[in-house]
């Protein structure tokens, strides 16, 4: 866990994120001045230059972090512009934060605890980070965030236009992003909403676990990737609008197309009931196709009826509507492949939406089989 620094990058980070404020530097599993036993190294600073100078005393660490939000200046009395070995209860707590002005979006690959990411895992995290950036900036008109490489994953960071007195809005934002962009191998961390949250100090090295170069598992230096020429604070109102737009109204329903069908169509009416139902509710469905090689199973491809209620998940999705003659008690199964959603709707318009996390066609097909044999109306 021998540490390597880019002190210019460290100084740039602290000047960018902490200038004019008191902040804590905290190193985990760290050795100070070559001490034999590792532990927590911590200090409170209001001078980035002194912080950079003190960092060179750390000879080993699993990671070095800094507080994202301004800290009560009185904490400098614990260790004033210097580092020392510390106890866990001497770290910054939520009540020590004077203003919560930072939104951290932390995108990390899924891996074993205490290990560094492989090259492939990190590349997957980069893809998700890029998608989130485009969604927020291009779709929702957010200002450009600060983008950074955390060593094992990626960060998108916003300065908030005003301090928030509670973390609810930030927590809700991270929850929405996780619901929209999590995959089986990459997650948005929903827990980094508390005021005293620490973040990787760019210019230092992420050293979780041992390196295995032949497996692509290496210790990487965290670094800033993109800093806007002019950092525009993110308005809380825009953040709230993003959260609201991702939350469908509880009263929202799919309005059926009005046709000459005046009475509910019942499954017991035979195979033609689904054709009639589609004419009533989804006239754009057109003619059915054979579904795989399953006898008596048909498939329709239509636009997602819930597009207007979702921010990203249902954009450019395919709906697969499958009829199985072996289970006429299930009137309709709609599958959004690769978008992690199954929607069931019966002929008289009742809607049931089941959200689940899954990637790939195989599990989707298995889920269809389970639903066709287990759902009753």
Secondary structure, DSSP 8 states (H G I E B T S, - for coil): -B----HHHHHHHHHHHHTTSBEEEEEEEEEETT-SS-EEEEEEES-HHHHHHHHTTEEE-SEEEEESS-B-GGGGGTSBTS-EEE-GGGS--GGGBS---EEEEEEEE---TT----HHHHHHHHHHHHHHHHIIIIIT-----EEEE-SSEEEEEEEBSS--SSSHHHHHHHHHHHHHH--SSEEE-TTTTSTT-EEE-TTSEE--S--BGGGTB--EE-EEEE--SS---B-HHHHHHHHHHTS--TT--------S--S---GGG-THHHHHHHHHH-GGG-S-EE-TT-TT-EEEEE--TTGGG-SSTTTT--EEEEE-TT-TT---EEEETTTTEEEEE-TT--EEEEE----SHHHHHHHHHHHHHH---
